[in-house]
Amino acid sequence: MAPKQPIQKATVIKTASENQPQTACHINKAVLDKIQKCLNRAYHANVSEAEAKTALFLSQKL
């Protein structure tokens, strides 16, 4: 018995590498500064564990 032929056939119209958006160039510097401050606070030696977790969570959200 011959294998069944597929009902539909997929074709590639565009690949992911074509027409990449230029969003990386338009990142707000204020947001990057806030993320950096959160990371600095999270990895500071004199910060409690709860405060470090909160700072990491906030930096991921931004």
N, C-alpha and C positions, 0 to 999 in steps of 0.2 A: 504494500500500500504506500503510495507517495505521500510525502509530508504536505500538510495543508499550506496553502498560500495565504499570506497575510491579507486581511481585508483592506487595511490602509497602509500607506507608505509614507514615512517621514523624510523630509528633505531639509537641509540646512540652508536658510536664506542669508543670515548674517551670523558671523562668529562673535564671540564675546570681546575679542580684541579690537574689533572695528568700532570707530566712533565712541571712544571712551569719554565720559564727561569730564570737564575740567574743574570739578568741585574741589580738588585738593588745593588749588591756588587761592580759593576764596574763603579760607578758614579764618574766622574772627580771632584776632590776636588776644582780645580780652578773654575769650573762652579758653584759649590755650594757656594764658597766664593763670586762670582760675584752676584749671586741671593741674598745672605744675605746683601750685600752692597746696592743693589737696594731697598730691603725691608726696610733697615734702613733709607735710604734717603726718601723713600715714607712716612714713619711714623714719620719723624722728625718734631718738632714743628715749626721750622723756614723755612720751605720749602713752596714755592708757590703751589697753587692747580695744575697748569699745570705741574710743575716739578714732583709733587707727582704722577699724573696720568701717566706721561711718565715712571717714575721709576717702577710703578706697571705693566704697559704694558710690559716693557722690562723683568722684572722678570718672568712674565708669559710665555713670548716667549722662555726664556732660559729653 
